[in-house]
Amino acid sequence: MNAPRVMVVDDNPVVRQGLVSLLEASGIEVVGEAGDGRLAVEMAERLRPDLVLLDVRMPLLDGVAAAQALSSISRVVMLTYTDDPDTIRAAIGNGAVGYLVHGTFTVEELTRAINDAVGGAHPLSRAAVSALVGAVRQGTEQDRPQARSGGRPGERYGLSAREAEVMGLIVRGRSNGEIARGLFLAEKTVKNHVNRIYAKLGVTSRAAAIACWIGTAGESE
């Protein structure tokens, strides 16, 4: 498997250089660096990286706004000190497939998150999941798919008992492989469950599924 081609976007040159050094030492190819969102979009259009690690607060064009353009070119994972719930929801809404908060992961976990994101996963820091809970609970009904009335979240969305079990593990940050091993299922079977869950919740990503599920659970408390 080829090393993922990554672009690092952060307006702080010390943080940016530190990330580049860490990633390269971990075998990840860094194809470009940028210090603002506008330059990041221009570079991504030219370099076509597999993934962009994107800070939130930057000059000219901030990360949340840049994520919208970048997500049409590459997979985008926010990598930032910002854990504001509204910012997290806005970044995911603009196409970011993951959200990692500095200080909540090791170098090994960051490397794994990058590889997982390139492979289709949606890495979320625990801090981001916690913030997402608050964002969804404060959201309006228009921000969420219409759930069936009454019952537990799984029942309200028409999930089977197994699908609800899988969704519970997704919320805990488990990958498809980890879910398969934990439930003694084939990974392909888990993937099929996940696809059916997405269809029933009316979402297209792991992050959106988590937001929807936790938000619905919050309504029944």
N, C-alpha and C positions, 0 to 999 in steps of 0.2 A: 504494500500500500504506500502510495506517495505521500510525502509530508504535506499537510495543508498549507496553502499559500494565504498568508494573513496580512492585512494592513492594520496598522496601529494608529489610532486617531486620539490625540490628547493635547490640549494646549500647554500643559506643563512639560517642558523639555526634559526635566529630571525624571518625572514619572514615565514619560514616553521612552526615554533611553533605557530606563530600568526594565520596562516591559520587553523591549526589543531584545535586550541581553538575556533575560530569563527565557523567552520563547526560543531564541536561537540555540541556547544551551540545552533546551529540551527537544531539539530536533525539528522545530517548526520553522518553516521558511517565511521570513518577514519580507514582503515584496515592496512595501512602501510605508511611509510615515507622513502624517499631516497634523498641523496644529490648529486647524479650524474646519468647520463642517463644509464650507464652500470648496476649499482645496481638496478635501476628502472626496467629495463627489466627482470633481474633475479627475483626480488620480484614479479613482475606482473605475471610471468609464474607460480609462486607458489601460489599467493593469488587470482588471477583471479578477480580483482575488477571490478565493473560496469563501473567505470570511473577513468581516471588518469588526475589529474591537473598537468601540466608539464611546467616548466620554460624553457627558451630558452638557456641562457648562463650558461653552467655547465661544470665541468671538466670531463675528461675521454671520455664521449660521450655527445655531446650537445643535447638540446631538439629537434631540428629539425631532427637530425639523429635518435634519440631515438624514435621519433613519428612513424617512418616507422615500427619498430619492435613492438612497443606497440599497434599500431592500429590493429594488427592482433589478439591481445589478449583482448583488451578493447577499449571502446570509449575514445578518447583523446581530451582534451580541453587545449590549451595553455593558461597559466596564467603568464603574464610576464610584465616587464616594457618596453620591446622592441616593438616599433611600426614601424620598418623599413619595407617598402613595400616588398622588396625581401625576407625577412625573413618570413613575413606573407604568401606570396604565396608559398614558399618552404615548410612551415609547413603544410599548407592545402594540397599541392601536395603529401606530405608524409603520409597523412591519418588523420590529425587532423580534428575533426568535428566542432571545434569552436576555437575562438581566442579572449581572453579577456585581455585588457590592464589595469594594476593597476592604480587606481586613476580615473577610468571612470565609476565605478559602486558602489552601496551600498552593504552592507552585504545581504540584502533581495534580491537584483538583482542577486548577485552571487549564492545564494541558489536556486533561481528560475532557473537560467541558468544551474546549475548542474542537477536539476531534469528534466528540459526540454531536456538536452543533453542525459541523460540516456534514456529518452522516445523517442529519435529519432530526436530531433531538432538540429539546428546548431547555437549556440549563437555566435554573433560577436559584440564586442564593436563598438560604433560609430567610435572611432579612428581607429579600424581595418578596418571597411568598407571604410573609407576615404583613408587609406593607400592602400587598395586593388584596389581602383579606379586608383591610380597612377601606381600601379604595372601592371595592365592589359593594361593601355594605353601605357605603355612603352614596353609591350611584343611584340613578333613577331607573325605573322599570324599562325605560326606552333603551338603556345601555345593555340589557340582558335579553336573551331569548325568552319567550313566554313559556313558563313551566306549567305542567299539569297541576291542578289544585290538590292540596292535601297530601299527607304522607311524608315519608322520608325523601331526601333528594333523589335517590335512585328510583323510587316509585313515581315520583312526580315527573320524571323525564322518561319513564317507561323502560328503565334499564333492568336487565335481568339481575339475579343475585350475583352471578359471576362477573357481569360487567360492573356492577357496583363495587365488588371486591377489587377489581382491577383499577377502577377509578380512585378508590381509596389509597391504593399504593402509588398511583401517579401523583396524587397530592403530596405524598410523603417523599417525592423526588426520585422514585425508583425508575430505572430504565426498563425498556421492554425485556431485555435479557435478565435483569434482576427479578422482574415480576415472573417471568417464565420459570426461573429456578425456584423461586419461593412458592409458586403454586403448582409446581411439577407439570408444567405445560410446555408445549413446543413454542418457540419464539414466534413462529408464524401464526399460531393460534392466538397468542397475545396481541399481535399486530392486527389481526382480524377483529378482536374484541375492541381494540382502541379505535379502529375505523368506524365501527358501529356506534361506539360511545360518542365520537365526534358528530356523527350524523344525527343522533338523538338529541344532543345538546345544542346543535346548530352552530358548531364552531369548526375551525380548521387547524388549530394548533394546540399543543399541550398547555401553553401558558393560558390561552383563552378558556380551555376546558377547566383548568384549575380555578380560574377566576369565577367562572360560571358556577361550578360545583360548590365552592366555599361560600359564594354569595347566597346561593339557595339555602345552604345549611344554616347560614346566619339568620335567614328569615324565620326559620322554624324554632329558634331558640327562645 
